């Protein structure tokens, strides 16, 4: 377990030395600019690549009411009310 903590400490020290010893502009680009650009590309890709307000593959139609579905369901359940018996 001590070896694991030594390795973690060595990697943290190495990373901190790399970040602090390099020029500040490269740290800014790696830590802030690149992640911000990636987030903006992901966020706005829907508006860039989406078609102009055409959703679906068909023309627009009225939504049917629940009454149009009520009668076929009622007829089907009345016809299938028999209980199946095992042989």
N, C-alpha and C positions, 0 to 999 in steps of 0.2 A: 504494500500500500504506500509505503514511503517513496518507492520508485515512481509511482504514478504521480504523486504530488510534486516530486522533483521535476518530472517531465513537464507537467502543467506549468510550474513556475518558470522553467527555462523557456517554454514557448511564449508565455506572457511577456517575459522580459525581452525576448527577441522581437516580438511584435511591437512593443512599446518603443524599443530602440529604433526600429524601422520607421515608425510613424513620426517620432520626434526628431530623428536625424535628417530626414528628407526635407525638401523645400515645402513651405506651408501651402503653396498653390497645389502641389500634387496631392497633399492630404485633403484639401478642400474638394478637389475633383473626385477623388476616390470615395470620400465619406459622404459628401452632400450632393454634388452635381450629378454624378452618374445615377445614384438611386432616384433622385428627383426626376431626371429625364425618363427613366424606366417607368416610374409611376405615372407620369403624364402620358406617355405613349399608351400604356395599358388603359388608362382612364378615358382617353379621347379616341381610341381606336374604333369604338362603336360608331361614333359620329363620322369618322373619316371613311369607313368602309361600308356603312349601311346605305341601302338604297333610299331614294327620296320619299319616304313615307308609305311605301307599298308593303303591306304585311300580308303574309299568306300567299296562296297560289290561286285563289278564286276571287270573284267579284264580291262586293259586300252584299249581304242579305239580312233580312229581318230575323231576329231570334224567335223561334217558336215558343209559345207558351206551354206551361205544364199541362194544360187541359188536353192538348193534342197527344200527349203520351199516356194519359190516364186510361183511356178505353182499351188500347191493345194490351196493356199490362194486366188489367183486370180480367180480360177474356182469357189470356194465357194462363193465369194462375188458377182460374176456375176449371180449366180443362186438365190441368196437371195436379189435381188434388188427391189422386189415388196414392196409397201408401204401398211401396214396393215390399214384397215379402221375399225372404231368402228361401231357396229350395231346400 
